[in-house]
Amino acid sequence: MRRFFQQLKEGTEHLNYGRHIIADWGAELYANSIARPFRILDLGCGPGTDLDNIRIKAAEGAGSESRLQLEMHGLESWPPNIEKCNALGIQTWQADLERDRYPGADQSFDLIVANQVLEHTKEIFWIFNEADRLLKPGGHFMIGVPNLASFHNRILLMFGQQPTQIQSMSAHVRGFTKPDLRRFGETGDFFRLVAFRGSNFYPLPPFLSKPLARLLPTMAWGAFLLFERTTKQGEFLECLHGDEHFLETPFYGSPQNPAPKPRAGRTQKQGRQKTAATQNSGPGRKKKSKLLKGRR
């Protein structure tokens, strides 16, 4: 049965990454923001594919703008990918997404991307906390993950088989569905979901998988969620405080396993950067397009 399904899906694997969704959303957010330069941070940026796609798509719709005003930054752990990103003009830092404090001043980014990353991590509380810290109010956190509730996973479970999105012999350590990730992201009211899309539809061929992913996104292979940072002050890690929120596993940054405080010198430097970022951004934002009013 597995071999039959694998043959059906051949030629659709590239759709799993939802590159078109990331590029469309990124370009749309750039076009509808008054912040210039528009600052993007890609968590686990790989060779810079998603950032480069956003830049290309944004340039297509830039219209009368004489120069595309994008600042692209990435966090990556593998040196060869860092070299590729730097060659594309992406300022890239080597970092451990699950334990390091991310470079950048508080509220200094307009968009943060994490595409096909969260399923490889345990410390998602820390990742969301850093995204919460770095994003401006009204900024966006764009997430792409394999969908545990996809059509083909439901079929596999019905026959007593392990879902492909999370297996013991796999690099994935977490499984996500739209309702679960939405509930997690909106914990504490620091984020709100503003758009959702699906990509690919296993085990069907491309001419069927593309339209079905649009019609039935919660059953598509990949789930893509766009969160907006609210104006609430504080830290996402607050959701781990208090006896009622106690979790037996001590997640990094929790009261049982606290993260070290940033050094004073760095805090002062970040404060100066924050002031400059605030001066450049301005308080207003353009009206959202229909694209960002997607199904929630």
VODREN-502422 format. One record per residue (C-alpha): x, y, z; residue number from 0. Coordinates in nm, 3 decimals, decimal comma, always signed. Layout:
<recs>
+---------+---------+---------+-----+
!      xx !      yy !      zz ! seq !
+---------+---------+---------+-----+
!       X !       Y !       Z ! NUM !
...
+---------+---------+---------+-----+
</recs>
This chain:
<recs>
+---------+---------+---------+-----+
!      xx !      yy !      zz ! seq !
+---------+---------+---------+-----+
!  +0,000 !  +0,000 !  +0,000 !   0 !
!  +0,279 !  +0,242 !  +0,090 !   1 !
!  +0,456 !  +0,175 !  -0,241 !   2 !
!  +0,137 !  +0,243 !  -0,436 !   3 !
!  +0,079 !  +0,575 !  -0,257 !   4 !
!  +0,442 !  +0,674 !  -0,305 !   5 !
!  +0,410 !  +0,627 !  -0,680 !   6 !
!  +0,095 !  +0,841 !  -0,688 !   7 !
!  +0,262 !  +1,136 !  -0,514 !   8 !
!  +0,576 !  +1,148 !  -0,730 !   9 !
!  +0,631 !  +1,493 !  -0,872 !  10 !
!  +0,447 !  +1,676 !  -0,591 !  11 !
!  +0,714 !  +1,670 !  -0,319 !  12 !
!  +0,830 !  +2,026 !  -0,393 !  13 !
!  +0,482 !  +2,152 !  -0,299 !  14 !
!  +0,533 !  +2,034 !  +0,060 !  15 !
!  +0,743 !  +2,342 !  +0,135 !  16 !
!  +0,475 !  +2,588 !  +0,025 !  17 !
!  +0,733 !  +2,821 !  -0,129 !  18 !
!  +0,461 !  +2,997 !  -0,329 !  19 !
!  +0,260 !  +3,066 !  -0,012 !  20 !
!  +0,560 !  +3,209 !  +0,172 !  21 !
!  +0,650 !  +3,430 !  -0,125 !  22 !
!  +0,292 !  +3,552 !  -0,176 !  23 !
!  +0,240 !  +3,638 !  +0,190 !  24 !
!  +0,581 !  +3,801 !  +0,227 !  25 !
!  +0,537 !  +4,020 !  -0,081 !  26 !
!  +0,184 !  +4,115 !  +0,024 !  27 !
!  +0,298 !  +4,217 !  +0,371 !  28 !
!  +0,579 !  +4,424 !  +0,223 !  29 !
!  +0,341 !  +4,601 !  -0,016 !  30 !
!  +0,090 !  +4,679 !  +0,262 !  31 !
!  +0,338 !  +4,801 !  +0,523 !  32 !
!  +0,463 !  +5,158 !  +0,555 !  33 !
!  +0,780 !  +5,041 !  +0,730 !  34 !
!  +1,087 !  +5,108 !  +0,515 !  35 !
!  +1,312 !  +4,925 !  +0,519 !  36 !
!  +1,090 !  +4,623 !  +0,573 !  37 !
!  +1,288 !  +4,387 !  +0,797 !  38 !
!  +1,251 !  +4,008 !  +0,772 !  39 !
!  +1,410 !  +3,736 !  +0,985 !  40 !
!  +1,404 !  +3,372 !  +0,869 !  41 !
!  +1,452 !  +3,114 !  +1,146 !  42 !
!  +1,640 !  +2,815 !  +1,010 !  43 !
!  +1,679 !  +2,989 !  +0,676 !  44 !
!  +1,871 !  +2,707 !  +0,501 !  45 !
!  +2,031 !  +2,837 !  +0,179 !  46 !
!  +1,799 !  +3,141 !  +0,180 !  47 !
!  +1,538 !  +3,010 !  -0,064 !  48 !
!  +1,230 !  +3,156 !  +0,105 !  49 !
!  +1,386 !  +3,497 !  +0,160 !  50 !
!  +1,506 !  +3,511 !  -0,199 !  51 !
!  +1,158 !  +3,413 !  -0,322 !  52 !
!  +1,000 !  +3,689 !  -0,114 !  53 !
!  +1,245 !  +3,939 !  -0,260 !  54 !
!  +1,169 !  +3,831 !  -0,618 !  55 !
!  +0,792 !  +3,838 !  -0,562 !  56 !
!  +0,808 !  +4,177 !  -0,387 !  57 !
!  +1,013 !  +4,320 !  -0,673 !  58 !
!  +0,746 !  +4,211 !  -0,923 !  59 !
!  +0,483 !  +4,417 !  -0,744 !  60 !
!  +0,702 !  +4,708 !  -0,636 !  61 !
!  +0,562 !  +4,928 !  -0,910 !  62 !
!  +0,698 !  +5,280 !  -0,893 !  63 !
!  +0,944 !  +5,209 !  -0,612 !  64 !
!  +1,290 !  +5,288 !  -0,746 !  65 !
!  +1,458 !  +5,044 !  -0,510 !  66 !
!  +1,326 !  +4,748 !  -0,317 !  67 !
!  +1,364 !  +4,837 !  +0,050 !  68 !
!  +1,398 !  +4,497 !  +0,211 !  69 !
!  +1,636 !  +4,400 !  +0,490 !  70 !
!  +1,678 !  +4,025 !  +0,502 !  71 !
!  +1,826 !  +3,839 !  +0,797 !  72 !
!  +1,859 !  +3,471 !  +0,879 !  73 !
!  +1,946 !  +3,233 !  +1,160 !  74 !
!  +2,113 !  +2,909 !  +1,051 !  75 !
!  +2,334 !  +2,645 !  +1,211 !  76 !
!  +2,508 !  +2,489 !  +0,908 !  77 !
!  +2,809 !  +2,689 !  +0,778 !  78 !
!  +2,765 !  +2,599 !  +0,405 !  79 !
!  +2,411 !  +2,740 !  +0,416 !  80 !
!  +2,535 !  +3,053 !  +0,591 !  81 !
!  +2,781 !  +3,108 !  +0,306 !  82 !
!  +2,502 !  +3,067 !  +0,048 !  83 !
!  +2,281 !  +3,315 !  +0,234 !  84 !
!  +2,558 !  +3,572 !  +0,261 !  85 !
!  +2,617 !  +3,539 !  -0,113 !  86 !
!  +2,250 !  +3,634 !  -0,166 !  87 !
!  +2,287 !  +3,944 !  +0,049 !  88 !
!  +2,116 !  +3,790 !  +0,352 !  89 !
!  +2,280 !  +3,886 !  +0,681 !  90 !
!  +2,300 !  +3,548 !  +0,854 !  91 !
!  +2,399 !  +3,448 !  +1,206 !  92 !
!  +2,489 !  +3,103 !  +1,331 !  93 !
!  +2,259 !  +3,022 !  +1,621 !  94 !
!  +2,081 !  +2,749 !  +1,813 !  95 !
!  +1,713 !  +2,837 !  +1,770 !  96 !
!  +1,619 !  +2,647 !  +2,083 !  97 !
!  +1,859 !  +2,807 !  +2,332 !  98 !
!  +2,024 !  +3,122 !  +2,198 !  99 !
!  +1,885 !  +3,471 !  +2,236 ! 100 !
!  +1,827 !  +3,582 !  +1,876 ! 101 !
!  +2,023 !  +3,882 !  +1,744 ! 102 !
!  +1,822 !  +4,201 !  +1,712 ! 103 !
!  +1,664 !  +4,470 !  +1,921 ! 104 !
!  +1,319 !  +4,432 !  +2,075 ! 105 !
!  +1,036 !  +4,509 !  +1,829 ! 106 !
!  +1,278 !  +4,554 !  +1,540 ! 107 !
!  +1,135 !  +4,313 !  +1,277 ! 108 !
!  +0,827 !  +4,338 !  +1,057 ! 109 !
!  +0,814 !  +3,969 !  +0,961 ! 110 !
!  +0,959 !  +3,647 !  +1,101 ! 111 !
!  +0,948 !  +3,324 !  +0,897 ! 112 !
!  +0,979 !  +2,967 !  +1,024 ! 113 !
!  +0,910 !  +2,730 !  +0,734 ! 114 !
!  +0,947 !  +2,355 !  +0,800 ! 115 !
!  +1,137 !  +2,424 !  +1,122 ! 116 !
!  +0,911 !  +2,386 !  +1,426 ! 117 !
!  +0,853 !  +2,014 !  +1,369 ! 118 !
!  +1,227 !  +1,964 !  +1,429 ! 119 !
!  +1,230 !  +2,143 !  +1,765 ! 120 !
!  +1,134 !  +2,079 !  +2,125 ! 121 !
!  +1,168 !  +2,431 !  +2,264 ! 122 !
!  +0,880 !  +2,599 !  +2,081 ! 123 !
!  +0,799 !  +2,808 !  +2,388 ! 124 !
!  +1,140 !  +2,975 !  +2,355 ! 125 !
!  +1,102 !  +3,018 !  +1,979 ! 126 !
!  +0,764 !  +3,190 !  +2,019 ! 127 !
!  +0,902 !  +3,400 !  +2,303 ! 128 !
!  +1,185 !  +3,530 !  +2,084 ! 129 !
!  +0,943 !  +3,596 !  +1,797 ! 130 !
!  +0,719 !  +3,783 !  +2,041 ! 131 !
!  +1,016 !  +3,992 !  +2,158 ! 132 !
!  +1,155 !  +4,076 !  +1,813 ! 133 !
!  +0,833 !  +4,158 !  +1,627 ! 134 !
!  +0,684 !  +4,504 !  +1,615 ! 135 !
!  +0,320 !  +4,529 !  +1,724 ! 136 !
!  +0,132 !  +4,451 !  +1,406 ! 137 !
!  +0,425 !  +4,249 !  +1,272 ! 138 !
!  +0,374 !  +3,892 !  +1,150 ! 139 !
!  +0,502 !  +3,543 !  +1,230 ! 140 !
!  +0,474 !  +3,313 !  +0,927 ! 141 !
!  +0,486 !  +2,940 !  +1,000 ! 142 !
!  +0,487 !  +2,635 !  +0,773 ! 143 !
!  +0,468 !  +2,284 !  +0,921 ! 144 !
!  +0,370 !  +1,934 !  +0,808 ! 145 !
!  +0,002 !  +1,875 !  +0,883 ! 146 !
!  -0,058 !  +1,581 !  +1,115 ! 147 !
!  -0,428 !  +1,588 !  +1,017 ! 148 !
!  -0,360 !  +1,564 !  +0,643 ! 149 !
!  -0,578 !  +1,335 !  +0,433 ! 150 !
!  -0,308 !  +1,073 !  +0,382 ! 151 !
!  -0,222 !  +1,064 !  +0,754 ! 152 !
!  -0,587 !  +1,006 !  +0,841 ! 153 !
!  -0,592 !  +0,712 !  +0,600 ! 154 !
!  -0,270 !  +0,571 !  +0,748 ! 155 !
!  -0,406 !  +0,595 !  +1,103 ! 156 !
!  -0,730 !  +0,428 !  +0,995 ! 157 !
!  -0,521 !  +0,127 !  +0,888 ! 158 !
!  -0,315 !  +0,136 !  +1,207 ! 159 !
!  -0,006 !  +0,289 !  +1,041 ! 160 !
!  +0,219 !  +0,563 !  +1,173 ! 161 !
!  +0,160 !  +0,911 !  +1,020 ! 162 !
!  +0,445 !  +1,015 !  +0,791 ! 163 !
!  +0,476 !  +1,356 !  +0,957 ! 164 !
!  +0,610 !  +1,217 !  +1,284 ! 165 !
!  +0,792 !  +0,884 !  +1,300 ! 166 !
!  +1,053 !  +0,738 !  +1,532 ! 167 !
!  +1,306 !  +0,704 !  +1,248 ! 168 !
!  +1,270 !  +1,068 !  +1,148 ! 169 !
!  +1,406 !  +1,416 !  +1,221 ! 170 !
!  +1,059 !  +1,533 !  +1,325 ! 171 !
!  +0,994 !  +1,548 !  +1,699 ! 172 !
!  +0,658 !  +1,731 !  +1,695 ! 173 !
!  +0,333 !  +1,694 !  +1,507 ! 174 !
!  +0,098 !  +1,985 !  +1,437 ! 175 !
!  -0,259 !  +2,046 !  +1,327 ! 176 !
!  -0,417 !  +2,382 !  +1,254 ! 177 !
!  -0,638 !  +2,388 !  +1,569 ! 178 !
!  -0,351 !  +2,282 !  +1,798 ! 179 !
!  -0,094 !  +2,528 !  +1,661 ! 180 !
!  -0,351 !  +2,808 !  +1,657 ! 181 !
!  -0,436 !  +2,738 !  +2,021 ! 182 !
!  -0,069 !  +2,737 !  +2,114 ! 183 !
!  +0,016 !  +3,052 !  +1,920 ! 184 !
!  -0,275 !  +3,250 !  +2,063 ! 185 !
!  -0,193 !  +3,152 !  +2,421 ! 186 !
!  -0,154 !  +3,465 !  +2,628 ! 187 !
!  -0,297 !  +3,687 !  +2,351 ! 188 !
!  +0,046 !  +3,785 !  +2,216 ! 189 !
!  -0,045 !  +3,658 !  +1,868 ! 190 !
!  -0,363 !  +3,614 !  +1,669 ! 191 !
!  -0,412 !  +3,399 !  +1,361 ! 192 !
!  -0,501 !  +3,608 !  +1,054 ! 193 !
!  -0,459 !  +3,365 !  +0,763 ! 194 !
!  -0,428 !  +2,994 !  +0,690 ! 195 !
!  -0,347 !  +2,796 !  +0,376 ! 196 !
!  -0,261 !  +2,439 !  +0,280 ! 197 !
!  -0,012 !  +2,305 !  +0,026 ! 198 !
!  -0,002 !  +1,970 !  -0,154 ! 199 !
!  -0,248 !  +1,686 !  -0,112 ! 200 !
!  -0,095 !  +1,341 !  -0,075 ! 201 !
!  -0,114 !  +1,095 !  -0,238 ! 202 !
!  -0,268 !  +1,263 !  -0,541 ! 203 !
!  -0,084 !  +1,384 !  -0,855 ! 204 !
!  -0,016 !  +1,756 !  -0,907 ! 205 !
!  -0,320 !  +1,836 !  -1,124 ! 206 !
!  -0,541 !  +1,719 !  -0,834 ! 207 !
!  -0,329 !  +1,805 !  -0,530 ! 208 !
!  -0,304 !  +2,178 !  -0,606 ! 209 !
!  -0,678 !  +2,256 !  -0,629 ! 210 !
!  -0,765 !  +2,022 !  -0,342 ! 211 !
!  -0,512 !  +2,193 !  -0,115 ! 212 !
!  -0,690 !  +2,521 !  -0,184 ! 213 !
!  -1,038 !  +2,376 !  -0,132 ! 214 !
!  -0,955 !  +2,159 !  +0,173 ! 215 !
!  -0,653 !  +2,326 !  +0,338 ! 216 !
!  -0,695 !  +2,150 !  +0,675 ! 217 !
!  -0,646 !  +1,816 !  +0,495 ! 218 !
!  -0,346 !  +1,926 !  +0,285 ! 219 !
!  +0,006 !  +1,791 !  +0,343 ! 220 !
!  +0,140 !  +2,123 !  +0,468 ! 221 !
!  -0,024 !  +2,374 !  +0,704 ! 222 !
!  +0,073 !  +2,741 !  +0,671 ! 223 !
!  -0,032 !  +2,985 !  +0,941 ! 224 !
!  +0,013 !  +3,362 !  +0,955 ! 225 !
!  +0,007 !  +3,511 !  +1,304 ! 226 !
!  -0,005 !  +3,883 !  +1,379 ! 227 !
!  +0,173 !  +4,024 !  +1,685 ! 228 !
!  -0,073 !  +4,205 !  +1,908 ! 229 !
!  +0,003 !  +4,512 !  +2,119 ! 230 !
!  +0,010 !  +4,315 !  +2,445 ! 231 !
!  +0,320 !  +4,375 !  +2,652 ! 232 !
!  +0,514 !  +4,099 !  +2,825 ! 233 !
!  +0,672 !  +3,767 !  +2,731 ! 234 !
!  +0,522 !  +3,458 !  +2,573 ! 235 !
!  +0,702 !  +3,249 !  +2,837 ! 236 !
!  +0,458 !  +3,383 !  +3,094 ! 237 !
!  +0,231 !  +3,097 !  +2,985 ! 238 !
!  +0,465 !  +2,858 !  +3,172 ! 239 !
!  +0,435 !  +3,041 !  +3,504 ! 240 !
!  +0,208 !  +2,942 !  +3,788 ! 241 !
!  +0,106 !  +2,606 !  +3,931 ! 242 !
!  -0,189 !  +2,577 !  +3,692 ! 243 !
!  +0,052 !  +2,592 !  +3,395 ! 244 !
!  +0,314 !  +2,356 !  +3,537 ! 245 !
!  +0,451 !  +2,108 !  +3,283 ! 246 !
!  +0,650 !  +1,807 !  +3,399 ! 247 !
!  +0,909 !  +1,858 !  +3,125 ! 248 !
!  +1,115 !  +2,170 !  +3,208 ! 249 !
!  +1,115 !  +2,366 !  +2,884 ! 250 !
!  +1,398 !  +2,610 !  +2,824 ! 251 !
!  +1,311 !  +2,954 !  +2,958 ! 252 !
!  +1,056 !  +2,818 !  +3,205 ! 253 !
!  +1,082 !  +2,883 !  +3,583 ! 254 !
!  +1,226 !  +2,530 !  +3,620 ! 255 !
!  +1,489 !  +2,589 !  +3,351 ! 256 !
!  +1,539 !  +2,967 !  +3,320 ! 257 !
!  +1,736 !  +3,127 !  +3,038 ! 258 !
!  +2,031 !  +3,347 !  +3,139 ! 259 !
!  +1,957 !  +3,718 !  +3,144 ! 260 !
!  +2,117 !  +3,928 !  +2,866 ! 261 !
!  +2,424 !  +4,125 !  +2,964 ! 262 !
!  +2,371 !  +4,491 !  +3,053 ! 263 !
!  +2,589 !  +4,619 !  +2,769 ! 264 !
!  +2,387 !  +4,429 !  +2,512 ! 265 !
!  +2,060 !  +4,556 !  +2,658 ! 266 !
!  +2,176 !  +4,917 !  +2,623 ! 267 !
!  +2,281 !  +4,856 !  +2,264 ! 268 !
!  +1,948 !  +4,696 !  +2,185 ! 269 !
!  +1,771 !  +4,994 !  +2,339 ! 270 !
!  +1,947 !  +5,230 !  +2,101 ! 271 !
!  +1,860 !  +5,003 !  +1,807 ! 272 !
!  +1,499 !  +4,992 !  +1,922 ! 273 !
!  +1,473 !  +5,370 !  +1,924 ! 274 !
!  +1,607 !  +5,388 !  +1,569 ! 275 !
!  +1,373 !  +5,113 !  +1,452 ! 276 !
!  +1,074 !  +5,291 !  +1,607 ! 277 !
!  +1,163 !  +5,617 !  +1,437 ! 278 !
!  +1,184 !  +5,446 !  +1,099 ! 279 !
!  +0,859 !  +5,253 !  +1,120 ! 280 !
!  +0,583 !  +5,499 !  +1,216 ! 281 !
!  +0,253 !  +5,408 !  +1,385 ! 282 !
!  +0,020 !  +5,355 !  +1,090 ! 283 !
!  -0,027 !  +5,056 !  +0,865 ! 284 !
!  -0,203 !  +5,023 !  +0,532 ! 285 !
!  -0,527 !  +4,837 !  +0,501 ! 286 !
!  -0,488 !  +4,461 !  +0,468 ! 287 !
!  -0,565 !  +4,305 !  +0,132 ! 288 !
!  -0,803 !  +4,017 !  +0,072 ! 289 !
!  -0,508 !  +3,777 !  +0,076 ! 290 !
!  -0,444 !  +3,842 !  +0,446 ! 291 !
!  -0,813 !  +3,803 !  +0,524 ! 292 !
!  -0,779 !  +3,430 !  +0,450 ! 293 !
!  -0,974 !  +3,156 !  +0,620 ! 294 !
!  -0,896 !  +3,116 !  +0,987 ! 295 !
+---------+---------+---------+-----+
</recs>
